[in-house]
Amino acid sequence: MSKETAIRRILPGAPIPGGEVAVEFEIHRDGAAPRVLIDGAEAHVVAASRQRVLALVPAIQGGEAQVTLSFDDDESSVIAPPRLLVGEKLTG
């Protein structure tokens, strides 16, 4: 992956498992299928554009989580500098 690749932001910053997260990155990736890992667990990609990926947060334990973005046309990956804070769904 190009050295220019960087994750710009992740929204929301505190999702819950099963919720959607948007990962925005800085380079144009035509035709490459994105892969998102959250704390090493595969996040299901529901939509992708040239600079944004929407994915579902996998069922992982709440707390700080590392987000990794990679593409099927490249063996390297990009790790988001800010960690994601995964919440826990409260039931009542």
C-alpha positions as CSV (number, residue, x, y, z in Angstrom):
1,M,0.0,0.0,0.0
2,S,1.3,3.5,-0.7
3,K,3.0,5.4,2.0
4,E,0.5,8.2,1.4
5,T,-2.3,5.9,2.7
6,A,-3.7,7.0,6.0
7,I,-7.0,6.6,7.9
8,R,-8.4,10.1,8.3
9,R,-11.1,9.3,10.8
10,I,-13.5,6.7,12.1
11,L,-17.1,7.6,12.9
12,P,-18.7,7.1,15.4
13,G,-15.7,7.0,17.8
14,A,-17.6,4.8,20.2
15,P,-19.8,2.2,18.4
16,I,-21.3,-0.9,19.8
17,P,-21.0,-4.5,18.4
18,G,-23.4,-4.8,15.5
19,G,-23.4,-1.1,14.9
20,E,-22.0,0.6,11.8
21,V,-18.7,2.4,11.6
22,A,-17.4,4.6,8.8
23,V,-13.7,4.5,8.0
24,E,-12.4,7.3,5.9
25,F,-9.0,7.1,4.3
26,E,-6.9,9.5,2.2
27,I,-6.0,7.7,-1.0
28,H,-8.1,6.8,-4.1
29,R,-8.5,3.0,-4.4
30,D,-10.2,2.0,-7.7
31,G,-11.6,-1.5,-7.8
32,A,-9.8,-2.8,-4.7
33,A,-12.0,-4.6,-2.2
34,P,-11.4,-3.2,1.3
35,R,-11.1,-5.3,4.4
36,V,-11.6,-3.9,7.9
37,L,-10.4,-5.6,11.1
38,I,-11.4,-4.4,14.5
39,D,-9.1,-5.9,17.2
40,G,-8.2,-8.6,14.7
41,A,-11.9,-9.6,14.1
42,E,-13.3,-9.2,10.6
43,A,-15.8,-6.4,10.3
44,H,-18.5,-7.1,7.6
45,V,-18.2,-4.4,4.9
46,V,-21.6,-3.2,3.9
47,A,-20.6,-0.4,1.5
48,A,-17.4,1.1,0.1
49,S,-16.4,4.0,-2.0
50,R,-13.0,5.3,-3.2
51,Q,-12.3,6.9,0.1
52,R,-14.8,5.5,2.6
53,V,-15.8,2.1,4.0
54,L,-18.9,1.3,6.0
55,A,-18.6,-1.8,8.1
56,L,-20.4,-3.6,11.0
57,V,-18.6,-3.8,14.3
58,P,-18.0,-7.5,15.1
59,A,-19.0,-9.0,18.4
60,I,-15.9,-8.2,20.5
61,Q,-15.4,-7.2,24.1
62,G,-16.0,-3.6,24.9
63,G,-13.1,-1.2,25.4
64,E,-10.3,0.2,23.3
65,A,-9.9,-1.6,19.9
66,Q,-7.4,-1.2,17.1
67,V,-8.8,-0.7,13.5
68,T,-6.8,-2.1,10.6
69,L,-7.7,-1.3,6.9
70,S,-6.3,-3.3,4.0
71,F,-7.2,-4.0,0.3
72,D,-7.3,-7.2,-1.7
73,D,-4.8,-5.8,-4.2
74,D,-2.0,-5.1,-1.6
75,E,-0.5,-7.2,1.1
76,S,0.2,-4.3,3.5
77,S,-2.3,-2.6,5.7
78,V,-3.0,0.7,7.5
79,I,-3.6,0.9,11.2
80,A,-5.6,3.8,12.5
81,P,-3.7,6.0,14.9
82,P,-6.6,6.7,17.2
83,R,-8.1,3.6,18.8
84,L,-11.8,3.0,18.6
85,L,-13.7,2.8,21.9
86,V,-16.2,-0.1,21.5
87,G,-19.1,0.2,23.9
88,E,-21.3,-2.4,25.3
89,K,-25.1,-2.5,24.7
90,L,-27.0,-2.0,27.9
91,T,-30.2,-4.1,28.3
92,G,-33.0,-3.3,30.6
